[in-house]
């Protein structure tokens, strides 16, 4: 199901960082995210609900960009 809040996900397994691009264009990096948490998010039926319940308040984050076309080379979806 397409999300009205989340545009794109990316994950760097070496750094255990989850990158979330929101439809607003903001990109945030969430730290210390285990691979299974990324996989659960990636496959969730509702990305917005999953984010609100399992990501937003659980992992430290920082804003890394304000660009709707931001994409880190070499990082999978």
N, C-alpha and C positions, 0 to 999 in steps of 0.2 A: 504494500500500500504506500503510495507516495506521501511524503510528510509535508505538512504546511509550514513546518518550522525548521526542519533539518534538510539541507540541500545535499550534503556529501559527507562521507566518512573516509578517513584514511588511518592507517595504523603502522607504526614503526616498531616491529618486534624487538629489535636490538635495544632501543631506548625505552620500550614499553610505553610509548606515547600514543595517545588516541587524538586525532585531529578531527574536529567537528566544524564543518562549514554550515552556518545557519543561512536561512533565506535572506536575512538582513545583509549578508555579506561579511559578517564578523566570523573570524576563524579563531577557535580556541584549542589549545593543546592541553590534554588531561594527562597527568603524570602517574606513573606506576600502575598502569592498567594491565592486568594479566591478559594473555591471549584469549582465554576462554570468555572473559568479560567482553572483549571486542567482538568475538564471534557471536555471542548472544545478542549484542546490540545490532550487529550487521544483519542477523537473520530475524530480528524481531518484526512482528507484524506491524506494530505501531512504533515507529522510531521515536516520536515525541513522548509517548507514554513511557517507553523503556528508558529514555534519557532522564525524564523526571524522577522515575522510581529508582534507577540503578546507577546513574552516572553523576548527575548534577551536584549532589551534596556529598558524594562518596570520595571523589578524587580531587586533588589540588589541580587548579588550572591557571592558565595565563592566556591573555589575548595575544595572538601572534600576527594577525593581519586583519585588514579591512578591505578585502578584495574578493568579489564573488567568483573570480576565476582562479583563486589561489589553489595551487596543487604542488605538493612536495614531490619532486622527481624520485622515483624508486620506491615509493610507498604505495602499497596496494590498497584497494578499496575494501 
